[in-house]
Amino acid sequence: MRQIKIGLIGFGTIGSAVYNGLKKNGSILSSNLGAKVVLKSLCDKDRSVFKRHKINKKLIKNNAYEIINDPSIDIIIELIGGIKPAKDFIIQSLKNKKYVITANKALLSDDKKEIFKVARDNGVAVFFEASVLAGVPVIKVLCESLIANSIKSIKGIINGTSNYILSSMHEKGISFKAALKEAQDKGYAERNYSLDVDGHDSAHKLAILSSLAFSCDIKPKDIYVEGISNISNHDVMFAKELGYCIKLLAVARSYKDSVEVRVQPVLLPKKHMLSNVNEAYNAVYFKADLAQDIFLYGQGAGGSSTCSGVLSDVAEAVDCILAKSPLNAHQADVFSGPKKKIRQVSEVESSYYVRFMAVDAPGVLAKISGILAKHKVSISSVMQKARNRVKAVPIIMLTHQVKDVDLNKAIKEIGRQKIIMSRSVVIKMEKEG
């Protein structure tokens, strides 16, 4: 049986999980592939991490280039994250004609076109299943199962930290701050949580998914991003009372000559499939022309789940090596597709949830409604919450379809009125699906 040798760069949460996964299920993997998968070398800038796992010292290398330049190694697994030096490691590995597996969403979302060109030029391939939704096979579904389909839209809850926070706020009525602390205590949120709650982690993943789905190179800078740190538990509970829940949603839609890509908190109807994705779970909903509706759900983060995605890529890389063909080379061509116009959020019509904090006095509702009508904003429903002995009361409105630019003009004019006591809250509403 032929041996396929692997070099592992990065031994943090994911790297150690991959090491343990190979140790536990390597024989199963080898048996199914018809080739013996062998971890030959590994490294990490913090050598102390190896002590906890009782790693054979013969496997440990002083630096990544000892692994990258080893001619006996067939596959490089990069799990250090970030841009530098990860990009250099990947590029040099490809130039050394080694297959590369990575979970590096930040790097791929911005530099995928360049990286895949290097892979194609050197007759090898890059695999990245674990870069989006960890072990949920979303990349393989897009690149293989749906390859004959025209993808119309993508909607996804693709960040576990934000979803856990919003789920806790919805179920328990607690504040964002309290829900964040709960997420940190359970290990769902890191100390530096801004990448998750500000929406940028979701944007990295959406850039990869939408580029694959729409055959073009979409970068994070093309995506409209809005986070959840300003979401109040009052808005979560008002939405719940109206039959909705608030989720941080990644959305991509294809139009005739443009694409829409955004990450933002939205109101979803309770019967929407994504409304029932709670805690740290993730899900993606594809709408395709032939397959129609596809829904993928599972653990979108964590060592074990990400390890599953990495090892599925190991299997695909081994198949390529045995067949002497980079089977997923078509992905390089996908990312090299023509640049498409990015449709601005202001161009898209939608319905909205709006909360005003206004003085409790006669005529206030009529004044707000009049300004909205002046800017062509039609109201579908209103809820006013009376509060005893307070200066301001919440007025919640749901609008019909309206252009973002028209609604913003109305909100700015209303905000200048003396009847408004604080900044108004505006949240987009998603249609059922």
N, C-alpha and C positions, 0 to 999 in steps of 0.2 A: 504494500500500500504506500502510495507516494506521501511524503511529508510536506506540509505547507507551513512555513515558519512565519510567526507573527512577532512584531516589535510593538510594544505598548509605551506610548509617551504620555505621562500624566497618571498619577496614582492617588487622586483625590477620591471623593465619594463615588464617582462614576467609574474611574479607573480601577479602584479596588473591587467594585461590584463586578466588573468585566473579568478581572483576575479570578474571583471566586466563582463566577458563572462558568468560566472555562474549566476550572478545577472540578466543579460539580457535574457539569453536563457536557464536557469536552468529548467524552467517549460516545455519547449519543450523537453529537454533531458530526464527529468523524465517521461513525457508522452510516449515518444518513447521506453523507457526502461522498463516501468512497475514497476518502483521503484523510490522513492523520493530521489534525490541526495541532500545532505545537507552539506554545508561547516560548520563544527563545530568549528575548531580552525585554527589559523594562527600565524606565528611569523616571525620576521626578526631582525637581530642584530641591525639595525637602526630603533628604534621605531618611529622616527619622520616621517617616510614614511606613517604611518597610518593616520596622521592628514589630509592630502590632500584628502583622500577618505572618510572621516567621518565614519570610521569603528566602529562598535559596540564594546565597550571595553571588553565585555564578550567573544568576539571571540579571543582576543589577548592574547597570552601566552608569558611568559618571556623567555623561551628557547625551543629548538626543542624537547628535551627529554620529556617535559610535553605532547607534542603531540604524540610522538613515543610510549610512555608508557601508553597512554590512551587506556584502553581495549575496549572502545566503538567505536573507530575509525577504519574503515575498509580499507581505502585507504590513503596512504601518497603520496603527490606530492612534489618532491624535485626540487627546481628551484634556488638554490643558486650558482650552477656551481662550477668549480674547483675540486680538489681532496680531500683535507682535509678542513672541516670535513664532506663534502658531502658523502664520501664513508662510514664513520662510521654511519651516519644517515641512509643510505640505508641498510647497513648490519643489524643494530639493528632492523629496521622496519621489515625486512624479517624474522628475528629470532622471532619477536613478531607476526609472521604469518599475516602480513599486506601486501596487494598488493601495489606495488610501481610504480609510474609514474615519469619519469625523462626526461629532455631534455639535460642531461649532456654528451655531445659527448666526451669531453676530458677524463672523467672517464671511460665511457663505452668502448672507443676505446682501452684502455690499460688493464682494469680489468674486461671485460665482462665475461670471463670464470669463474672467482672466484665468481662474483656476481650472475650469473645465477645458479651456483652450490648451493649456499646458498638458493636461491629461490626454487629450485627443492627439496632440502633436507627438506624444511619447508612447502611444498605443496602449495606454492603461486607463483606469477609470477611478472616479471618486464616488464613494457611497455615503449617504448622509441620512438614513432613515431616522436615526435618533435625534436629529437636529430639530424636528418638529413633532411634538406629542410623544416623545420618548419611544415606548414600545408599541404604540398604536400605529398600524401599518399604513399611514396616510400617504407617504411618498410613493410606496409601491402601488397603492391603489390608483394614484394619479398617473404614474408613469407606465403602468402595465395594465391593470384591470380596465381603466377608462381611456386607454390610448386611442381608441376609435371614436371617442365622444368629443363633442364640442361642449366645453364646460360653460354654463351660463352664469353661475354664481357660486360663491363660497361664503358660508357663515360659520363662525366658530368661536367657541370659548376655549382659548388656547393658552391661558396662563392660570395655573392652579392657585397661586397665591391670591390673586385678585378675586378669583371665583370663591375661594374659601371665605375671604373677608365679606364679600357681598352676601353670600349664603348665610353667614352668621348674623349679619345685620337684618336680613329678611326673616330668619327664623326666631331670633331672640330679641329683636328690637334694640340692639345695642349700637353704640356709636362706632364710627370708623376707627377711632383710636383704640377702643376696647377690642374690636374685632381683629385689628392688626396685632395687638399684643397676644391675643389668643392664638393667632396664626404663627407668631414667632415662638411661643411656648411649645407648640406642637411640631415645630420644625418645618412648617410650610413656608415661612417667610424668613429670609436672611436678615442679618443686622442692617445691611444696606439694601433696603427693599424698593428703592425708587424705580429701578428698571422695570419691576413688575407692576407696581400700582400706577406708575405714570404712563403705562401702555407701550413702552418701547420694546420690551421682550416680545409682546404680541406682534408688534410691527415687524421685527426681524423674521418671525415665523411666517407672517402673512406675505412678506416680500418673496420668500422662497415658494410658498404654495401658489401665489398668484402668477409668478413667473412661469412655473411649470404648467399651470392651468391654461394660461392665455398665450403661451409661446412668445414671451418677450422678457426683457430684463427689467424688472421692477425693483427699485432700491428703497430702503427705509425712508429716504428723504422725499420720496414720491407719495408717501402715505400720510394722510391726515391722522394725527394722534392726539387723543384726549384721555387723560387718566381718571381715576376714581377717588382721588384724595379729597375732592371737594363735595363728594356725595354725602348728604346728611341722612342720618337714620330717620328723620322726619319724612324725607322724600321717599325712602325705601318703604316706610309704613303707609304713606299716602298711596303709593303705587300699588301696594298689596291690597289696600282697601278698594281700589279701582279695578282689581282683577289682573294686575300685572306684577312682574318682578323686574328688578334692575340687574343687568349683566354687562360686563365689559365684553363687547362683541367685536370680533374682527370680521370685516365684510369686504368682499371683492366681487364686482359685477362686470361682465363684459357687455359693451355696447358695439354698435356697428363700427365705429371709428375711434373708440376710446375705452378706457377702463376706469372704474371707480374703486378706490382702495382706501379704507379707513379703519381706525380702531378707536372706539369711543363707548362710553356707557350708554345703554339704550333701555327703553321699556319694552319688554316682551310679554305678549299675552300668556296667561297661565297654561293654555293648551298648546303653546309652541313647544316643539320637542326639546329645544335648548333650555327652556325654563326649568326642566327637571334635572339638569346637570348641576349637581351641588357639590359642596365641600371642595376638595382639591382635584376633582375629576375634570377632564377635558372632553370636548366633542367637536366634530366638524360635520357640517351638513353641506353636501354638494348637490347642485342641480345640474343635470346633464341632459343632452338632447335624446340620447338613446337609452341610457340606463335610468334616466329620470332622477329620482330622489335616492341619495346614498347618505347614510348616517353612520358615522364611526365614533365610538365612545370608549373611554378607558382612562387609566392612570397616565397623566401627561407629564409626569416628572418622577424623580426618585431613582435611587441606584438600581434597584431590581428591574423596574420597567425599562429604564434607559439601556441597561445591559441587554435586555431582550432585543431591542432595536439594533444595537451594535452587533450582536451575534448573528442576527438575520443578515446584516450586511457582510459579515465574515463569510457566511454560506454563499452569498451571491458572488463575492470576490473569488472564492475557491472555485466556483463553477466557471468563472471567466478564465481563471488560470488553467484549469484542466482542459477547457475548450480552446485555449489560446486565442481568446477573442474578448475584447471589452464590451460585454453585452449591453451595457447601458450607455454606450457612447452617444446615442441619440439625444441624451440630456444636454450635451454640449451644444448641439444644434438648436435645441429648444431655447437655451439661454442666449443664443446668438441671434434670436429672431429680431424683427424690426421693432424699433421703439414706438410705443403707442402713446397717444395723448392721454394724459391723466385728467380725468374729470374732477373739477374742484367741488368741494362740499357745497359751496354756495350755488352751484348749478343744479343740484339734485333737489327735487321736491320730496317732502316728507311730512308726516304728522309729528306733533311735538307735545310733550308735557311741559307746562310752564307753571312755576310757583312764584307768586308775588307776596311780599310781606307788606301789607298796607294798613293804614290807620282804620280803626273800626268806626266808620262814620257813614251816614246816608250819602248816596250818589257815587261812592267810590267805584263800585262794580260797573256802573254805567259809564264812568269816565274811562276806565281801562278798556272796556269793550268798544267804546267809540274810537279810541286810538288804534286798536287792533283792526277794526273795520276800515279805517282810513288807509291802512297799509295793506289791505287785501288779505288780512288774516281772518279766516272763518273759524268760529269756535264750535266744537262738537259737544262738549260738556263742561260744566263748571261745578266745583265743590268748594264751599266756603266753610272754614272751621272757626266757630266762635270760641273765644277764650276770655275767661273772666279776668278783669283787672289787669289787662296788658295793653300796651300802646299799639302793638301791631298784631294783625291776624293773618293767617295764610289763606290766600285765594289760589286754588289749583284749577288750571284750565287745560283741557285737551283740545288741540286744534285739528282741523281737517288738513289735507295736503296743502303745503305752502312752500314757497321758495325760501331757503335759508336767509337770503339777503333781505327779503321783505320782512321776515319775522325779526331779524336783528335791528332793522330800522325802527320797528314798532317798540321793541324792548328798550332801545336807547331813549326814545321819546318818553315812554312811560317812566323809565328810571329817573328822568329829570323832574318828574312831578313831586310836589311836596307830600302827596298822600303815600308815597313809597318810602318805607323805612330802612330797607336794606337791599342788597343786590339780588336781582331776580335769578331764579334757577331755570335753565332750559335743558331738557333732555330729549334726544330724538326717540321716536317710537318706531319699532320695526313691525312690518306686516307679519301676519301669520305664515307659517311654513312648516 
